[in-house]
Amino acid sequence: MAQAKKGDKVRINFTGKLEDGSIIETTLEAEECCTDSDCGDDCGDDCGCEHGPMELTIGEEDFFPMVEEALIGMAPGETKTVQIPAAEAFGEYDTEAVFTIEKELLPEDLTPEVGDDLVLTGEDGEELEVTVVEIGDTSVTFDANHPLAGEDLTYEVELVEIL
């Protein structure tokens, strides 16, 4: 039976989980597929989760490099579990990426609420995705870390086929 190698285009099914077992993404249909942080309050067909195998080319870093590396040598129908440390996933949590801005520096039409995901534009025109984490009387605190920063991930991967 053929085995996957670097450069092969393949189709895979996967389920990504946090250490507590909660599913963060999957290509399989699962009720617990989406969390509020991923999809809002409901997880229907418009959810951010894939339903059906994902296609990728091994080695092109279309997915986590550790998962792509694990696919090498697998045959269709085989499964593997891949542990991805936080540093290799979305990075370690960086406390320096949490910062506070005085409300008077924000646009007048902006009324942020805790939990809002926003894009701030600096004076240099560079954009920064942030989450509002605290609102004080005169200031707003933002977190520019990815929501999964600091999280170790586990991916269960099945090689569906080599294309």
Order of alpha helices (4+ residues) and beta strands (2+ residues): beta-beta-alpha-beta-alpha-beta-beta-beta-beta-beta-beta
